[in-house]
Amino acid sequence: MYRLIQRGSFAAIVLAAVLSGTTLAAVPPTEATAFVSSAAQAGSMEVAAARQALEVSKNDAVLSFASRMITDHEKAHAELMQLAAAKRIPFPAALDAAHASALEALRGKKGKSFDTAYARQMVRDHAQAVELFQANVTHPDGELAAFAARTLAVVQEHKRLADNLAANLGK
């Protein structure tokens, strides 16, 4: 296993994390395929959760936030998909188990219960997204680094908006 890690194999890092019980979220991925996959998963989750919010919530602030998430994340998602295709980097077609589970946790909630859970999820998701994009603004691939830098500013704004939404819903 040492030789695999020495070569920087992502698979070996994943295996080491699994064997040690460490979560991968603790260290944002910077390897190109892992970064694209993580960013795509995060964006897809944001859009799916926002669509759910538009269907369930009656709160104007939640609806406004959700609409913004769809607009911004779909734009970033399309850009990332195009970049990944040009570089022949695999692009996830569906949510992974962790993101699907987080989305499922919102299902069945209604009213203030949904709004509060959605806002808390957005705070957590955007905190992780900020870490992911910060870790990749110096990515060895200049195009991925530029994408990370452009998107980081948007994700930081989303984090600020999510924090405000959660704080206002908590009142």
MIZANU-847527 format. One line per 4 residues: for each residue y, z, x of N, C-alpha, C. Coordinates in nm, 4 decimals, decimal comma. Example, Ala and Ser with C-alpha at 12.3 -4.5 7.8 and 13.67 -1.06 7.14 Angstrom:
BEGIN
-0,5690/0,7800/1,3190/-0,4500/0,7800/1,2300/-0,3300/0,7800/1,3200  -0,2250/0,7080/1,2850/-0,1060/0,7140/1,3670/0,0030/0,7870/1,2900
END
This chain:
BEGIN
-0,1185/0,0000/0,0823/0,0000/0,0000/0,0000/0,1250/0,0000/0,0868  0,1214/0,0616/0,2027/0,2345/0,0645/0,2924/0,2807/-0,0757/0,3274  0,1879/-0,1676/0,3528/0,2265/-0,3049/0,3880/0,3001/-0,3721/0,2727  0,2576/-0,3437/0,1494/0,3235/-0,4038/0,0344/0,4673/-0,3540/0,0220
0,4870/-0,2253/0,0395/0,6208/-0,1700/0,0298/0,7062/-0,2198/0,1457  0,6445/-0,2292/0,2640/0,7166/-0,2760/0,3804/0,7708/-0,4172/0,3561  0,6971/-0,4985/0,2855/0,7424/-0,6341/0,2551/0,8428/-0,6352/0,1397  0,8656/-0,5222/0,0755/0,9628/-0,5142/-0,0334/0,9075/-0,5627/-0,1655
0,7780/-0,5581/-0,1808/0,7158/-0,6064/-0,3033/0,7549/-0,5207/-0,4224  0,8090/-0,5850/-0,5233/0,8461/-0,5132/-0,6448/0,7241/-0,4505/-0,7098  0,6121/-0,5208/-0,7070/0,4897/-0,4681/-0,7671/0,4494/-0,3363/-0,7008  0,4654/-0,3293/-0,5704/0,4298/-0,2067/-0,4996/0,5240/-0,0927/-0,5363
0,6506/-0,1249/-0,5560/0,7470/-0,0233/-0,5946/0,7133/0,0294/-0,7336  0,6789/-0,0622/-0,8234/0,6387/-0,0218/-0,9584/0,5149/0,0658/-0,9516  0,4149/0,0241/-0,8740/0,2919/0,1008/-0,8602/0,3218/0,2397/-0,8043  0,4045/0,2465/-0,7024/0,4390/0,3756/-0,6438/0,5096/0,4643/-0,7463
0,5981/0,4061/-0,8249/0,6692/0,4830/-0,9277/0,5733/0,5343/-1,0329  0,4794/0,4497/-1,0749/0,3816/0,4899/-1,1758/0,2931/0,6013/-1,1219  0,2452/0,5855/-0,9986/0,1570/0,6856/-0,9396/0,2276/0,8184/-0,9164  0,3589/0,8114/-0,8886/0,4312/0,9357/-0,8627/0,4872/0,9979/-0,9903
0,4791/0,9223/-1,1000/0,5321/0,9725/-1,2259/0,6813/0,9511/-1,2395  0,7413/0,8777/-1,1474/0,8841/0,8502/-1,1503/0,9128/0,7404/-1,2508  1,0228/0,7530/-1,3216/1,0617/0,6448/-1,4123/1,1416/0,5417/-1,3345  1,1261/0,4182/-1,3720/1,1976/0,3114/-1,3035/1,3458/0,3129/-1,3362
1,3843/0,3731/-1,4461/1,5245/0,3773/-1,4834/1,6068/0,4568/-1,3822  1,5419/0,5430/-1,3037/1,6126/0,6247/-1,2070/1,6730/0,5398/-1,0950  1,6115/0,4275/-1,0631/1,6607/0,3390/-0,9592/1,6769/0,2004/-1,0188  1,8012/0,1571/-1,0422/1,8194/0,0252/-1,1016/1,7635/-0,0839/-1,0110
1,6937/-0,1805/-1,0680/1,6343/-0,2861/-0,9859/1,7391/-0,3826/-0,9319  1,7183/-0,4244/-0,8080/1,8074/-0,5219/-0,7465/1,7341/-0,6491/-0,7071  1,6034/-0,6508/-0,7116/1,5276/-0,7725/-0,6849/1,5597/-0,8693/-0,7984  1,5752/-0,9977/-0,7696/1,6272/-1,0953/-0,8662/1,5509/-1,0968/-0,9986
1,4186/-1,1064/-0,9925/1,3401/-1,1129/-1,1155/1,3527/-0,9839/-1,1948  1,3498/-0,8723/-1,1262/1,3606/-0,7427/-1,1939/1,4990/-0,7244/-1,2548  1,6018/-0,7662/-1,1829/1,7382/-0,7553/-1,2356/1,7549/-0,8407/-1,3605  1,7105/-0,9661/-1,3542/1,7223/-1,0556/-1,4699/1,6464/-0,9976/-1,5886
1,5253/-0,9503/-1,5645/1,4449/-0,8938/-1,6729/1,5115/-0,7703/-1,7330  1,5581/-0,6803/-1,6488/1,6224/-0,5576/-1,6971/1,7504/-0,5874/-1,7742  1,8311/-0,6780/-1,7212/1,9563/-0,7139/-1,7883/1,9281/-0,7827/-1,9217  1,8287/-0,8704/-1,9239/1,7934/-0,9402/-2,0475/1,7396/-0,8425/-2,1520
1,6554/-0,7508/-2,1095/1,6009/-0,6513/-2,2017/1,7126/-0,5645/-2,2598  1,8028/-0,5198/-2,1739/1,9133/-0,4353/-2,2197/2,0005/-0,5109/-2,3194  2,0330/-0,6338/-2,2880/2,1158/-0,7135/-2,3776/2,0485/-0,7416/-2,5103  1,9211/-0,7741/-2,5048/1,8460/-0,8010/-2,6282/1,8387/-0,6769/-2,7157
1,8214/-0,5622/-2,6544/1,8173/-0,4358/-2,7283/1,9510/-0,4107/-2,7966  2,0611/-0,4336/-2,7245/2,1939/-0,4113/-2,7812/2,2160/-0,4987/-2,9045  2,1762/-0,6245/-2,8952/2,1946/-0,7171/-3,0074/2,1068/-0,6761/-3,1254  1,9810/-0,6437/-3,0990/1,8897/-0,6051/-3,2077/1,9368/-0,4773/-3,2767
1,9801/-0,3792/-3,1987/2,0288/-0,2536/-3,2571/2,1582/-0,2783/-3,3351  2,2431/-0,3644/-3,2835/2,3691/-0,3943/-3,3529/2,3423/-0,4668/-3,4843  2,2473/-0,5578/-3,4853/2,2124/-0,6267/-3,6104/2,1605/-0,5262/-3,7135  2,0828/-0,4302/-3,6651/2,0332/-0,3256/-3,7538/2,1507/-0,2438/-3,8083
2,2475/-0,2145/-3,7223/2,3656/-0,1381/-3,7657/2,4424/-0,2144/-3,8733  2,4552/-0,3450/-3,8561/2,5268/-0,4250/-3,9558/2,4563/-0,4231/-4,0911  2,3251/-0,4090/-4,0898/2,2483/-0,4038/-4,2146/2,2517/-0,2659/-4,2804  2,2571/-0,1605/-4,1996/2,2365/-0,0253/-4,2501/2,3654/0,0542/-4,2672
2,4559/0,0445/-4,1716/2,5733/0,1317/-4,1715/2,6776/0,0891/-4,2745  2,7506/0,1871/-4,3203/2,8650/0,1656/-4,4090/2,9943/0,2098/-4,3396  2,9818/0,2610/-4,2166/3,0944/0,3134/-4,1411/3,1685/0,1981/-4,0718  3,2979/0,1859/-4,0990/3,3763/0,0753/-4,0430/3,3767/0,0751/-3,8898
3,3846/0,1917/-3,8279/3,3861/0,1990/-3,6813/3,2528/0,1534/-3,6239  3,1432/0,1923/-3,6862/3,0103/0,1500/-3,6414/2,9960/-0,0005/-3,6597  3,0394/-0,0521/-3,7720/3,0288/-0,1957/-3,7992/3,1126/-0,2774/-3,7012  3,2300/-0,2303/-3,6692/3,3159/-0,2988/-3,5733/3,2535/-0,2986/-3,4338
3,2028/-0,1825/-3,3936/3,1367/-0,1705/-3,2638/3,0155/-0,2631/-3,2580  2,9342/-0,2626/-3,3615/2,8137/-0,3459/-3,3646/2,8483/-0,4941/-3,3549  2,9508/-0,5352/-3,4249/2,9935/-0,6757/-3,4177/3,0353/-0,7133/-3,2764  3,1057/-0,6238/-3,2113/3,1480/-0,6482/-3,0727/3,0273/-0,6568/-2,9801
2,9286/-0,5719/-3,0024/2,8084/-0,5754/-2,9189/2,7373/-0,7106/-2,9325  2,7269/-0,7596/-3,0527/2,6601/-0,8882/-3,0742/2,7356/-0,9994/-3,0026  2,8645/-1,0058/-3,0230/2,9453/-1,1116/-2,9612/2,9351/-1,1081/-2,8090  2,9601/-0,9918/-2,7503/2,9631/-0,9817/-2,6040/2,8253/-0,9972/-2,5414
2,7234/-0,9338/-2,6009/2,5905/-0,9397/-2,5410/2,5250/-1,0760/-2,5593  2,5513/-1,1432/-2,6699/2,4962/-1,2784/-2,6847/2,5578/-1,3733/-2,5832  2,6863/-1,3577/-2,5556/2,7523/-1,4407/-2,4541/2,6918/-1,4153/-2,3159  2,6784/-1,2892/-2,2791/2,6208/-1,2548/-2,1488/2,4746/-1,2993/-2,1402
2,4026/-1,2824/-2,2506/2,2610/-1,3202/-2,2554/2,2452/-1,4707/-2,2312  2,3288/-1,5501/-2,2954/2,3224/-1,6961/-2,2780/2,3540/-1,7347/-2,1337  2,4534/-1,6698/-2,0758/2,4889/-1,6974/-1,9362/2,3748/-1,6588/-1,8424  2,3165/-1,5428/-1,8655/2,2060/-1,4979/-1,7812/2,0848/-1,5894/-1,7968
2,0569/-1,6320/-1,9188/1,9437/-1,7208/-1,9427/1,9618/-1,8529/-1,8676  2,0819/-1,9054/-1,8706/2,1112/-2,0311/-1,8003/2,0971/-2,0117/-1,6492  2,1474/-1,9020/-1,5990/2,1378/-1,8716/-1,4564/1,9925/-1,8553/-1,4147  1,9154/-1,7836/-1,4947/1,7738/-1,7622/-1,4649/1,6973/-1,8949/-1,4666
1,7254/-1,9796/-1,5628/1,6570/-2,1094/-1,5716/1,6869/-2,1939/-1,4482  1,8116/-2,1947/-1,4056/1,8501/-2,2731/-1,2879/1,7810/-2,2228/-1,1619  1,7532/-2,0937/-1,1572/1,6890/-2,0340/-1,0403/1,5379/-2,0193/-1,0570  1,4880/-2,0652/-1,1707/1,3446/-2,0553/-1,2033/1,2962/-1,9099/-1,2013
1,3798/-1,8227/-1,2551/1,3454/-1,6812/-1,2675/1,2938/-1,6607/-1,4095  1,1771/-1,6004/-1,4257/1,1229/-1,5779/-1,5603/1,2196/-1,4967/-1,6462  1,2276/-1,5345/-1,7723/1,3178/-1,4684/-1,8655/1,2350/-1,4119/-1,9797  1,2489/-1,2831/-2,0099/1,1665/-1,2228/-2,1155/1,1969/-1,2826/-2,2527
1,0914/-1,3081/-2,3278/1,1057/-1,3683/-2,4606/1,1165/-1,2621/-2,5701  1,0743/-1,1411/-2,5397/1,0737/-1,0346/-2,6413/1,1032/-0,9013/-2,5739  1,1358/-0,8031/-2,6560/1,1601/-0,6692/-2,6037/1,0326/-0,6104/-2,5442  1,0476/-0,5385/-2,4348/0,9338/-0,4668/-2,3779/0,9072/-0,3413/-2,4619
0,8013/-0,2705/-2,4300/0,7596/-0,1550/-2,5105/0,8668/-0,0465/-2,5170  0,9327/-0,0185/-2,4069/1,0335/0,0881/-2,4050/1,1523/0,0538/-2,4946  1,2003/-0,0689/-2,4862/1,3137/-0,1087/-2,5692/1,2734/-0,1216/-2,7160  1,1548/-0,1722/-2,7419/1,1061/-0,1826/-2,8801/1,0932/-0,0437/-2,9419
1,0478/0,0521/-2,8637/1,0333/0,1896/-2,9120/1,1696/0,2507/-2,9446  1,2680/0,2261/-2,8592/1,4026/0,2782/-2,8844/1,4612/0,2167/-3,0113  1,4364/0,0891/-3,0309/1,4834/0,0221/-3,1516/1,4112/0,0764/-3,2748  1,2827/0,0983/-3,2612/1,2023/0,1508/-3,3722/1,2499/0,2899/-3,4137
1,2986/0,3673/-3,3178/1,3470/0,5028/-3,3481/1,4680/0,4997/-3,4423  1,5392/0,3882/-3,4451/1,6536/0,3765/-3,5361/1,6119/0,3357/-3,6771  1,4976/0,2706/-3,6876/1,4516/0,2215/-3,8185/1,4245/0,3393/-3,9122  1,4557/0,3193/-4,0369/1,4297/0,4225/-4,1357/1,5430/0,5215/-4,1517
1,6361/0,5222/-4,0561/1,7508/0,6123/-4,0679/1,8560/0,5447/-4,1554  1,9315/0,6265/-4,2234/2,0363/0,5750/-4,3121/2,1598/0,6636/-4,3001  2,2715/0,6109/-4,3443/2,3943/0,6885/-4,3503/2,4370/0,7474/-4,2177  2,4900/0,8697/-4,2238/2,5403/0,9367/-4,1034/2,4297/0,9574/-4,0002
2,3060/0,9791/-4,0465/2,1936/0,9955/-3,9546/2,1749/0,8701/-3,8684  2,1826/0,7541/-3,9323/2,1712/0,6291/-3,8562/2,2902/0,6142/-3,7623  2,4105/0,6319/-3,8157/2,5306/0,6116/-3,7348/2,5296/0,6978/-3,6094  2,4928/0,8243/-3,6262/2,4889/0,9167/-3,5128/2,3812/0,8757/-3,4121
2,2631/0,8423/-3,4608/2,1541/0,8009/-3,3712/2,1901/0,6715/-3,2989  2,2504/0,5775/-3,3700/2,2909/0,4505/-3,3098/2,3953/0,4750/-3,2009  2,4960/0,5551/-3,2287/2,6007/0,5834/-3,1301/2,5417/0,6507/-3,0059  2,4540/0,7470/-3,0268/2,3904/0,8145/-2,9111/2,3078/0,7162/-2,8293
2,2356/0,6272/-2,8967/2,1551/0,5270/-2,8271/2,2450/0,4342/-2,7462  2,3579/0,3974/-2,8026/2,4512/0,3093/-2,7324/2,5117/0,3765/-2,6098  2,5384/0,5057/-2,6188/2,5888/0,5796/-2,5028/2,4839/0,5776/-2,3920  2,3591/0,6099/-2,4265/2,2508/0,6106/-2,3261/2,2295/0,4709/-2,2675
2,2190/0,3723/-2,3557/2,1927/0,2355/-2,3091/2,3025/0,1835/-2,2179  2,4263/0,2107/-2,2546/2,5355/0,1584/-2,1732/2,5524/0,2355/-2,0423  2,5154/0,3619/-2,0395/2,5159/0,4358/-1,9125/2,4150/0,3726/-1,8167  2,2970/0,3395/-1,8686/2,1951/0,2741/-1,7855/2,2394/0,1338/-1,7450
2,3037/0,0615/-1,8360/2,3503/-0,0737/-1,8051/2,4582/-0,0713/-1,6966  2,5476/0,0251/-1,7032/2,6499/0,0374/-1,5997/2,5833/0,0563/-1,4639  2,4838/0,1443/-1,4563/2,4119/0,1661/-1,3298/2,3441/0,0382/-1,2821  2,2791/-0,0322/-1,3739/2,2096/-0,1564/-1,3390/2,3060/-0,2594/-1,2813
2,4167/-0,2815/-1,3484/2,5100/-0,3844/-1,3028/2,5850/-0,3410/-1,1774  2,6166/-0,2119/-1,1655/2,6801/-0,1630/-1,0419/2,5892/-0,1854/-0,9222  2,4611/-0,1625/-0,9410/2,3654/-0,1788/-0,8318/2,3511/-0,3250/-0,7897  2,3928/-0,4160/-0,8756/2,3713/-0,5581/-0,8476/2,4983/-0,6367/-0,8182
2,6134/-0,5729/-0,8131/2,7358/-0,6457/-0,7782/2,7336/-0,6910/-0,6324  2,6482/-0,6322/-0,5531/2,6326/-0,6743/-0,4135/2,4967/-0,7410/-0,3921  2,4429/-0,7980/-0,4981/2,3128/-0,8648/-0,4905/2,3171/-0,9735/-0,3835  2,2078/-0,9903/-0,3075/2,2052/-1,0953/-0,2046/2,2282/-1,2367/-0,2602
2,1886/-1,2599/-0,3834/2,2135/-1,3891/-0,4470/2,3559/-1,3858/-0,5017  2,4423/-1,4673/-0,4468/2,5836/-1,4667/-0,4842/2,6095/-1,4918/-0,6316  2,5320/-1,5799/-0,6935/2,5514/-1,6086/-0,8353/2,5119/-1,4896/-0,9221  2,4026/-1,4221/-0,8853/2,3623/-1,3023/-0,9600/2,4639/-1,1904/-0,9386
2,5162/-1,1785/-0,8165/2,6173/-1,0773/-0,7876/2,7439/-1,1035/-0,8692  2,7843/-1,2283/-0,8785/2,9037/-1,2632/-0,9562/2,8815/-1,2342/-1,1044  2,7624/-1,2672/-1,1547/2,7294/-1,2364/-1,2941/2,7343/-1,0856/-1,3166  2,6744/-1,0100/-1,2244/2,6741/-0,8642/-1,2369/2,8162/-0,8089/-1,2374
2,9015/-0,8603/-1,1515/3,0393/-0,8118/-1,1442/3,1166/-0,8435/-1,2722  3,1028/-0,9662/-1,3221/3,1713/-1,0045/-1,4466/3,1229/-0,9199/-1,5641  2,9940/-0,9018/-1,5696/2,9349/-0,8310/-1,6821/2,9591/-0,6811/-1,6722  2,9682/-0,6288/-1,5519/2,9924/-0,4859/-1,5329/3,1206/-0,4427/-1,6034
3,2257/-0,5194/-1,5913/3,3517/-0,4826/-1,6551/3,3350/-0,4727/-1,8067  3,2597/-0,5642/-1,8641/3,2356/-0,5631/-2,0085/3,1505/-0,4423/-2,0467  3,0467/-0,4167/-1,9701/2,9558/-0,3055/-1,9996/3,0277/-0,1712/-1,9836  3,1166/-0,1611/-1,8875/3,1944/-0,0379/-1,8728/3,2845/-0,0158/-1,9945
3,3417/-0,1233/-2,0460/3,4228/-0,1124/-2,1673/3,3342/-0,0717/-2,2849  3,2148/-0,1284/-2,2940/3,1213/-0,0907/-2,4007/3,0861/0,0572/-2,3912  3,0657/0,1061/-2,2701/3,0322/0,2479/-2,2494/3,1467/0,3353/-2,3000  3,2686/0,2971/-2,2676/3,3851/0,3730/-2,3135/3,3920/0,3714/-2,4668
3,3699/0,2550/-2,5262/3,3727/0,2436/-2,6723/3,2600/0,3248/-2,7361  3,1416/0,3213/-2,6753/3,0276/0,3974/-2,7275/3,0542/0,5478/-2,7192  3,1119/0,5913/-2,6083/3,1477/0,7338/-2,5940/3,2453/0,7755/-2,7037  3,3468/0,6922/-2,7278/3,4455/0,7222/-2,8318/3,3818/0,7233/-2,9698
3,2961/0,6270/-2,9954/3,2281/0,6202/-3,1250/3,1443/0,7458/-3,1478  3,0650/0,7826/-3,0483/2,9797/0,9019/-3,0610/3,0644/1,0269/-3,0810  3,1743/1,0382/-3,0077/3,2615/1,1555/-3,0201/3,3240/1,1616/-3,1599  3,3687/1,0493/-3,2106/3,4314/1,0466/-3,3425/3,3317/1,0718/-3,4543
3,2094/1,0268/-3,4371/3,1067/1,0522/-3,5385/3,0618/1,1982/-3,5389  3,0785/1,2645/-3,4242/3,0386/1,4035/-3,4118/3,1356/1,5000/-3,4766  3,2504/1,4491/-3,5177/3,3525/1,5371/-3,5780/3,3207/1,5686/-3,7206
END
